[in-house]
Structures are given as C-alpha cells and as structure tokens.
Amino acid sequence: MLIEDCESIFQWHPEMILTSTSPVTWQGFLMITIPSNAIEKQRVRLKLILPNYPLIHDAVLNFGKSYAFLQKQTFVTSVNDLIQKSSSSVSSFLRLLQSLISETIEEYNVPIDQSPTAILQDLKDIFESKSGVTLSSNSSLDTIKLSLKNIHIVLKRTNDNINPWNVISNDLPEISAFGSFHEKISSLTVITNKFKQQVERFDALWKVLSEIDKNCYVLDPIPARPCHLFRRIYLSQSLSMLITIDPLNPTSPPNLKFLGSDVDVQRQKDIISKNMCVSTCVMINNYQFYSYNLIMFITVANLQVWNSEKNILQNLLILLDISEFPSQKKQDDSVDDQNCMFTNEECCICFSLESDTEQFPNKICDNIKCRKHFHTKCLLQWLQAVAGNQVAFDHLHGSCPHCEENISCPIN
C-alpha cells in the first residue's frame, strides 16, 4: 500500500517526499494553480503526518510560516472537515487540498512569499534535520554542494522564484524510475531528502562496483565515477568484457558484452554456452549472442548457474570457466612496440582510444602476431576506401591495415 501511494504521489506531487514511515510522514511542497492566473504556479510548504495510515483520519498538517493566511479559522475548519471526511488515497487527498488552498489564495488575493528568507529557512531545515548530509556553499549562497558518503551534488541558484535551483553537477546515476536530478529544483529541503534516499538506495550498487575495481583490471571508465553503472575489464590482449550492473538489483546477474577478435569472441561464446542452462523451448538468440557485429551480448537474467550466495566475481569466474581475473596485463600477453606512437588499446587507424561518438575500439585483428584494435567505424571507412573489397553476410571483407591479414567489419 505504501509503495503504491509513493508511486502515485511521485506522479502527481513530485515535490513531496516520504520522510518517515513511523508515523507515515510526507514533507515538501504542493504546487498551487490560481484560477485567475493559470499560467503561474505557486508553491506551498507542507508537512503531512498520518498516525492512522492508510486512513487520512486524524492527519496532522503543518504549513510553512510564510503562509499566515492559511491559519485563518475558515481555512482551518475546511481542512479539518476534509481530513475527517476523506476516504480516498493520500495522493487524492493532496489533490483536494491543492484545490482548497487555491480557492483560499484566490479569495484573499495574497501572494505566497518567495523572498530570500525562504532559502535561509531551507538551510535551517537541512541543518536541523540530522540527515547526515553535509552542506557547503560559496559566500553568496548561490552555489550549494550536498555531500554524503563521498557522493556529491552541486546546485546553482537561478532567478526562477518557483524553481530556484538547477543541478550543475551530480554523482548519482540517472534512473528514470527515480526522476531526474537535472530538472529544476523547487527547494533545498526537497533535493536533500531525495539525494539522501538515493545515496542510501545505491549503497549496494557501489559495493559491487568497488569489488570489481579492486579485483580486476578496469579499462573503462577511467576514472570511474559513482554515476557509472558499467565496467569494461581486461581478459586478454584480444578480449575484454563489459559488465553492466542493474542499479536496482545490483546482486542479480548483470548484462555482459564481450569485445574482441572474432576468434576469441566465438571461443568465449562456446565456453559460456556450456555453462548456461538453456531451456530446449527457448532459442539461443534470446540470450543475445550476436557475433555478426563482432561483439557478443549475453543477458544472464535467466542463468541457472548464477548462485545468489556468491558475489558477482565468483559467479563470473564460474560462468567464464577461469580461475581468476587478470589484475593487470601480463607481460607475455603484450606485443606493444615501445617505439610505436600508439598503444594496443588505441585504434590503429585514428590513434585514439575513444571515437568521436565516445566508443572504444571493439574490433581486434584475428592475427595473433598483430592483435591491433580498431573502432568499427574507422575500420569500415578504411575498408570502403579500398577497391575490390567484397561484401558477404552484411560484412565488408578486406585486409588488416596493420598486418594485411584477412579482416571483416559489419556494414550496419
């Protein structure tokens, strides 16, 4: 029931935050539309305490001190009547309350205070909340930094009285179910509560990613930030594995993507296929083995070999049939020439690690004495420029730019 109410309130009242479950308490702002000026909306600070949740009966409402006109006896009586008679959900009750406040503002023709004192009240509320969130700012209070467990979010003051804050820097991953932090922010109290909840929600995610960082040779991202949900780790000179963690279920099987030479990707496909329990009624394509684009994708959500009692690396070792992950490159696994102008991880054509579309080299020459890396886009352009190269099965075939052995590239 509480989860359903939270989802409904997030949809209809995005500035209300669940701050306590005993008693159930929502706190934040209601957006109020004035009938005489439907374009401009106003914000009313509200704290709703429900001692008999899910019943609205005997609910306690506290409004911000700036709204003295909401303390008038006629309005208080109307609110009490609404509380005692309401049999609807919390979200529906808040919508009825919005209408009542709107009518009251229209009746008394009193604008809601949007003065700088609101910011000071926000700051006071944060300091008194004992949330554990650290707040720092510049001398003019127009840039605010919130910090918790080495996770940070930075906000910049705007001239918008309704949504006075913009997020300019954010360590948290973007999850659509939680709403974006890059939207305009109505108050520091609202964003602080949301920030704290998400930092605590992602704690298990960061523990999983930290385990990968400590025990594997991570190729990408460098440096890793808390918002990154993936790690591309080194397996050999000709093969790497991209691990993407589900942020809402970080201990569940991740999505895997293998990047490397056709030979090594196929070999990895064969190894994993032996370790996967695939139902006879399910086509193997459902597990997303796509060798045609030189990358093997594996959705492991249905793997029966995944043991929830083991951590992610222990499960991956079993799945890949290896004893350990390389913590660094092996000396005998590298054929780098110290006189070369580029390393093996960089594209042999454009001499860059990242392409203009922020893609890493994902094609590797099959020749064991070459093993040069290429961006698919760079290799395709190279092969297209050479007359006589042939297309077969959606691949363009030609010669490696470095060793001139046979090489192919998807044309899609």
C-alpha positions in Angstrom: 0.0 0.0 0.0 2.8 2.4 1.0 4.7 1.7 -2.3 1.6 2.3 -4.4 1.0 5.6 -2.6 4.6 6.6 -3.1 4.4 6.0 -6.8 1.1 7.9 -7.1 2.4 10.8 -5.0 5.6 10.9 -7.1 3.5 11.2 -10.2 1.0 13.8 -9.0 3.0 15.6 -6.4 6.7 15.3 -7.3 7.9 17.7 -4.6 6.5 15.7 -1.8 9.0 13.2 -0.2 8.3 10.4 2.2 10.5 11.3 5.3 9.2 8.8 7.8 7.3 5.5 8.0 6.6 5.7 11.7 4.3 7.6 11.7 4.0 7.9 7.9 5.0 11.4 7.0 5.3 13.3 3.7 7.1 16.6 3.5 7.8 19.1 0.8 5.7 21.4 -1.4 2.4 21.4 -3.2 2.2 23.2 -6.5 -0.9 25.5 -6.5 -2.6 26.9 -9.6 -4.5 30.1 -9.1 -7.7 30.2 -11.3 -7.2 33.9 -12.2 -3.6 33.2 -13.3 -3.5 29.6 -14.5 0.0 30.1 -16.1 1.8 31.0 -13.0 2.0 28.4 -10.2 2.9 28.9 -6.6 4.4 26.6 -4.0 3.2 25.9 -0.5 5.4 24.2 2.0 3.6 21.3 3.7 4.2 18.5 6.2 1.6 15.8 6.4 1.6 13.3 9.3 -0.6 10.3 9.1 -0.7 8.5 12.5 -3.5 6.1 11.3 -2.1 5.4 7.8 -3.5 4.4 5.3 -6.5 6.3 6.8 -6.5 10.1 6.5 -8.5 10.4 9.7 -6.7 12.4 12.4 -4.0 13.5 10.0 -1.8 16.5 11.1 -1.0 19.3 8.6 1.7 21.9 9.1 2.2 24.7 6.6 5.2 27.0 6.3 5.3 30.1 8.5 5.2 32.4 5.5 1.6 31.4 4.8 -0.2 33.2 7.6 -3.4 33.5 5.6 -3.7 29.7 5.8 -4.0 30.0 9.5 -7.4 31.7 9.2 -10.2 29.9 11.1 -12.3 29.4 8.0 -9.5 27.6 6.2 -8.5 25.5 9.2 -12.2 24.4 9.6 -12.3 23.5 5.9 -9.1 21.5 6.2 -10.3 19.6 9.3 -13.6 18.7 7.5 -11.6 17.5 4.5 -9.4 15.3 6.8 -12.3 13.7 8.7 -14.5 13.1 5.7 -11.8 11.9 3.3 -11.8 8.2 2.4 -9.5 8.4 -0.6 -5.8 7.7 -1.0 -3.1 10.2 0.2 -2.5 11.3 -3.4 -6.2 12.1 -3.9 -6.3 13.9 -0.6 -3.4 16.1 -1.6 -5.1 17.0 -4.8 -8.3 18.0 -2.9 -6.0 20.0 -0.5 -4.5 21.7 -3.5 -7.9 22.9 -4.7 -8.8 24.1 -1.3 -5.6 26.1 -1.0 -6.1 27.5 -4.5 -9.5 28.8 -3.6 -8.2 30.3 -0.4 -5.4 32.2 -2.2 -7.9 33.4 -4.8 -10.3 34.6 -2.1 -7.8 36.6 -0.1 -5.7 37.6 -3.1 -2.5 37.1 -1.1 0.7 36.2 -2.9 2.9 33.5 -1.4 6.2 34.8 -0.1 9.1 33.9 -2.4 11.6 36.1 -0.7 15.3 35.1 0.1 14.2 34.2 3.6 12.8 31.0 2.1 16.4 30.0 1.2 17.5 30.6 4.8 14.6 28.6 6.1 15.6 25.8 3.7 19.1 25.9 5.1 17.9 25.9 8.6 15.7 22.9 8.0 18.6 20.9 6.5 20.9 21.7 9.4 18.2 20.7 11.9 17.2 17.5 10.1 20.2 15.5 11.2 20.1 13.7 7.9 23.9 13.2 7.7 24.1 15.2 4.5 26.9 17.8 4.6 26.1 21.2 3.1 28.7 23.7 1.9 28.3 26.9 -0.2 30.1 29.9 -1.5 29.8 33.3 0.3 26.8 34.4 -1.7 24.8 31.2 -1.1 24.1 30.9 -4.9 26.1 27.6 -5.2 25.3 24.8 -2.8 27.1 21.4 -2.5 25.5 18.5 -0.8 27.7 15.5 0.2 27.0 12.1 1.7 29.4 9.1 1.8 31.7 10.8 -0.7 28.8 11.3 -3.1 28.2 14.9 -4.2 25.6 17.0 -5.9 26.1 20.7 -6.8 23.2 23.2 -7.3 23.2 26.7 -8.7 20.8 29.4 -7.8 18.6 30.8 -10.6 16.2 33.7 -10.9 13.2 31.5 -11.1 11.1 32.0 -7.9 9.1 28.8 -8.4 12.1 26.5 -9.1 15.1 28.5 -7.8 17.8 25.7 -8.1 19.4 23.9 -11.0 21.7 20.9 -10.7 25.0 21.6 -12.4 27.0 18.5 -11.2 25.8 15.1 -10.0 27.5 11.9 -8.9 24.3 9.8 -8.9 23.3 7.5 -11.7 20.3 8.6 -13.8 17.4 6.1 -13.1 14.1 7.1 -14.8 12.1 5.5 -12.0 13.6 7.9 -9.5 13.2 11.0 -11.6 15.9 13.3 -13.0 18.1 15.4 -10.8 18.7 17.7 -13.8 15.2 19.2 -13.7 14.7 22.5 -11.9 14.6 22.1 -8.2 12.0 23.9 -6.0 13.7 23.8 -2.7 16.9 22.6 -0.9 14.9 20.5 1.5 13.3 18.5 -1.3 16.5 17.9 -3.1 18.4 17.0 0.1 15.7 14.4 1.1 15.8 12.9 -2.4 19.6 12.9 -2.5 19.9 11.1 0.8 17.3 8.5 -0.2 19.1 7.7 -3.5 22.6 7.6 -1.9 21.4 5.0 0.6 19.5 3.2 -2.2 22.6 2.8 -4.3 24.9 1.7 -1.5 24.7 -2.0 -2.5 25.4 -1.0 -6.2 28.7 0.8 -5.3 29.8 -2.1 -3.1 29.5 -4.4 -6.2 31.3 -2.0 -8.5 34.0 -1.5 -5.9 34.6 -5.2 -5.7 35.2 -5.2 -9.5 37.6 -2.2 -9.3 39.7 -3.9 -6.6 40.0 -7.3 -8.2 40.0 -6.6 -12.0 42.0 -4.6 -14.5 39.4 -2.0 -15.5 39.9 -0.5 -18.9 36.9 1.8 -18.9 35.7 4.1 -17.4 38.8 5.9 -16.3 38.4 7.4 -13.8 35.3 5.5 -12.6 32.6 7.8 -11.0 29.7 6.8 -8.8 27.3 7.5 -11.7 28.9 4.8 -13.9 26.9 1.6 -13.9 29.4 -0.4 -16.0 33.0 -1.7 -16.1 34.9 -2.9 -19.1 37.6 -5.3 -17.7 40.6 -6.8 -19.4 40.6 -10.5 -20.0 43.4 -10.8 -22.6 45.1 -8.7 -25.2 42.4 -9.7 -27.7 39.3 -9.8 -25.4 37.6 -7.6 -22.9 34.3 -7.9 -21.1 31.8 -5.0 -20.4 29.8 -5.6 -17.3 26.6 -3.5 -16.8 25.0 -3.7 -13.3 21.3 -3.4 -12.7 21.3 -0.4 -10.2 18.0 -1.5 -8.6 19.2 -5.2 -8.2 23.0 -5.0 -8.1 23.5 -8.6 -6.9 21.4 -10.1 -9.7 23.0 -11.4 -12.9 24.5 -8.4 -14.9 24.4 -7.9 -18.6 27.7 -8.8 -20.3 29.2 -7.7 -23.6 32.4 -9.2 -25.0 34.6 -7.2 -27.3 37.5 -8.6 -29.2 38.6 -10.6 -32.2 36.1 -12.9 -33.9 38.0 -16.0 -32.9 38.2 -15.1 -29.2 34.5 -13.9 -29.0 33.4 -17.2 -30.6 35.6 -19.2 -28.2 34.0 -17.3 -25.3 30.6 -17.9 -26.7 31.3 -21.7 -26.7 32.6 -21.7 -23.1 29.6 -19.8 -21.8 27.1 -21.9 -23.8 28.4 -25.0 -22.0 27.8 -23.3 -18.6 24.4 -22.0 -19.4 21.3 -24.0 -18.7 19.2 -23.1 -21.8 15.7 -24.4 -22.0 15.0 -26.5 -25.0 12.0 -24.4 -25.9 14.0 -21.2 -25.9 16.0 -20.1 -28.9 19.7 -19.4 -28.1 19.2 -15.9 -29.7 17.2 -15.0 -26.6 20.5 -14.9 -24.8 21.7 -12.4 -27.4 24.8 -14.0 -28.9 25.4 -11.5 -31.8 28.7 -12.4 -33.4 27.8 -10.6 -36.6 28.7 -7.3 -35.1 31.9 -8.6 -33.6 30.5 -8.3 -30.1 28.8 -11.0 -28.0 26.0 -9.8 -25.8 24.8 -12.0 -23.0 21.7 -11.4 -21.0 22.2 -13.7 -18.0 19.0 -12.9 -16.1 17.8 -16.5 -16.6 21.0 -18.3 -15.9 20.5 -21.2 -13.6 24.2 -21.3 -12.8 24.0 -18.0 -11.0 24.3 -18.5 -7.3 22.8 -15.7 -5.2 25.0 -16.8 -2.2 28.2 -16.0 -4.2 29.3 -12.5 -5.1 29.4 -11.2 -8.7 33.0 -12.0 -9.4 32.7 -15.6 -8.0 29.7 -16.2 -10.3 31.5 -14.7 -13.3 34.6 -16.9 -12.8 32.3 -20.0 -12.9 30.5 -18.7 -15.9 33.7 -17.9 -17.8 35.4 -21.0 -16.6 38.5 -19.2 -15.4 40.3 -19.3 -12.0 40.9 -15.6 -11.6 40.6 -12.2 -13.4 43.8 -10.5 -14.5 44.5 -7.7 -12.1 46.9 -6.2 -14.6 48.2 -7.0 -18.1 50.6 -9.9 -18.4 54.0 -9.1 -19.8 53.9 -12.0 -22.2 50.4 -11.1 -23.3 51.5 -7.8 -24.8 53.2 -7.3 -28.1 53.5 -3.5 -27.8 56.4 -1.9 -29.6 57.9 0.8 -27.3 58.7 2.8 -30.5 55.0 2.8 -31.6 53.1 6.1 -31.5 50.0 4.3 -30.0 49.2 1.5 -27.6 47.4 -1.7 -28.4 44.2 -0.4 -26.8 44.1 2.6 -29.2 42.6 2.4 -32.6 45.2 1.5 -35.2 43.6 3.9 -37.7 42.7 7.1 -35.8 45.3 6.5 -33.0 42.6 7.4 -30.4 41.1 5.4 -27.5 37.7 7.0 -27.7 36.0 7.8 -31.0 34.0 11.0 -31.7 30.9 9.0 -30.6 32.7 8.0 -27.3 33.0 4.4 -28.4 36.1 2.3 -27.6 37.8 0.1 -30.1 35.7 -3.0 -30.4 37.3 -4.9 -33.3 40.6 -6.7 -33.0 42.6 -8.4 -35.7 42.5 -12.2 -35.6 46.2 -12.5 -36.4 47.9 -13.5 -33.1 51.0 -11.6 -34.2 49.0 -8.4 -34.8 46.1 -8.1 -32.5 45.6 -4.4 -33.3 42.5 -2.7 -32.2 40.1 -0.7 -34.3 36.9 1.3 -33.9 34.3 -0.4 -36.1 33.5 3.0 -37.8 37.2 3.6 -38.6 37.7 0.1 -40.0 34.6 0.3 -42.1 35.7 3.6 -43.6 39.2 2.1 -44.3 37.8 -1.0 -46.0 35.3 1.0 -48.0 38.1 3.1 -49.4 39.9 0.1 -50.9 38.7 -1.0 -54.3 37.9 -4.7 -54.7 36.8 -5.5 -51.2 33.8 -7.8 -51.1 30.6 -7.8 -49.0 29.3 -11.1 -47.7 26.6 -11.7 -45.0 26.4 -8.0 -44.1 30.2 -7.8 -43.6 32.8 -6.0 -45.6 35.9 -8.2 -46.1 39.4 -6.9 -46.7 42.9 -6.7 -45.3 44.0 -5.5 -41.9 45.6 -2.0 -42.1 48.5 -3.2 -40.0 49.4 -6.8 -40.9 47.3 -7.2 -44.2 45.8 -10.5 -42.9 42.1 -11.0 -43.7 39.7 -8.9 -41.6 36.0 -8.1 -41.8 33.7 -5.4 -40.4 29.9 -5.2 -40.2 28.4 -2.7 -42.6 25.3 -1.9 -40.4 
